[in-house]
Amino acid sequence: MSMNQTQIDGLLSTDRDHIIHPYLPATTTERVVMNAGKDCTLTDIEGREYLDATGGLWLAQIGHGREAVAKVAAEQISTLEYFTSFWEFSNDKAIQLAAKLVEISPDNIDHVYFTSGGSEGNEAALKMSRYYHYRRGDPDRNWIIARRNSYHGIAYGGGSLSGFPIYHEGFGPMLPHVAHVTPPWPYRWELYGEADPTDFLIAELEETINNIGPEKIAAMVGEPVMGVGGMLIPPADYWPRVKEVLDRHGILLVFDEVVTAYGRVGTWFAAQHFGVEPDIIITAKGITSGYIPLGAVLVSGRVAEQLGKDHGFPMGYTYNGHPTAAAVALENLRIIEEENLLERAKTIGAYLHEKLNTLLDLDIVGEVRYVGMMHAVELVADRGTREPLPMLQPMLPDVIRRETGVIVRDCGHNLVLSPPLIMTEAEADRCVAAMRSVLIRTTPDGVIH
């Protein structure tokens, strides 16, 4: 939709006057107002086009502007837009979606609890973990193990699990009985001393469990690949060994797959990629590719059995099992299957990784890593010491966007990419060229010339 300058100025002014943007200082006046999207391309109200290499917030699996999804949403809204799924009530689309999620999930998953997004899912999973043990007669099992550099949403419980000081500072006291352990980050060898990373992490996990007391721990919550932490990909033996330790102590494993589920890593769930069966899997984002808010917590039979006792699980969200969201999710999953986007994530992901590897000829690029369509370029001030590159103003993603029209994201001193799974090779080439054009002018002290 074309706009004149008066309309554009009005929108920009109203945004600055009235909207509180996450993580945006009030002194920042710049706004980029999108009003159209198609495939991997976004268009703002001034007619500028952008290549979306972030998938919004890691979620645009099928790309933007799918008319088939819009049609399904309109049909559902005209039939039954919403009714509650509390108590004995349900709807056909939520039932069909639950069956589909069980079909594509790890074999131990057979129940689904719907939410409106990832933060709600983390709250639900945290409560499920504690409630499971309470129902089994172990009310003292209320500790949760999480990891530093982790992200589990910004609600009170999930925010307490998130392993960054920024999510705790000024909001405390945070939820008690949360212990944070070291993240799997093999490139950061200084975290582990002389030890093999997995050996170090498993020994630390065992020590943490022993210090707290295994009889007091409900669950360990972890992202299979740590997204906001910088696309941290664990060694292949990490999650199987973690699962063995937790099982031995009767501790639940909760996978936060808000980012990784629904094809992002080249399988339906990262649990399948790493060959483990979590007791609970938190999902959102890619379940609808962002076309409408929805989340789903996938629950194993043994956990669901305890949650369903007596009066049932005493927790519900207004939009549990929202029929329009469920209909959109079903169409989104159909497109992912029909267009073979799981395999596409692997092939275009490998191509993009190969091209990003060419950035290693720049002194400030320390490591390039990926799984599926999750990519990170770790920036360093010194390759020998691996000292992180200072993130000074102007921020690298802002410069890349303004100069090239390519949208990437920074997570600390990492540039991360999570494009739609439909990205083309030409778009991947453009993305890498845009990053190079700015990184080649960036000095080890973080200054862009």
DAJO-V541268 format. One record per helix or strand. SS is the DSSP state (h for helix, s for strand). FROM is the first residue (numbers start at 1). LEN is the number of residues. Records with the same first field share a line. If there is no record, write none. Layout:
# DAJO-V541268
SS: FROM-LEN, FROM-LEN
This chain:
# DAJO-V541268
h: 5-14, 55-4, 67-14, 92-13, 118-18, 156-6, 165-3, 189-3, 197-16, 214-3, 238-11, 270-5, 285-3, 301-7, 323-16, 341-21, 396-9, 425-15
s: 34-6, 41-4, 49-4, 64-1, 109-7, 143-5, 178-4, 217-6, 225-2, 232-2, 252-5, 280-4, 295-6, 365-7, 374-9, 387-2, 406-2, 409-3, 414-4, 442-1, 448-1
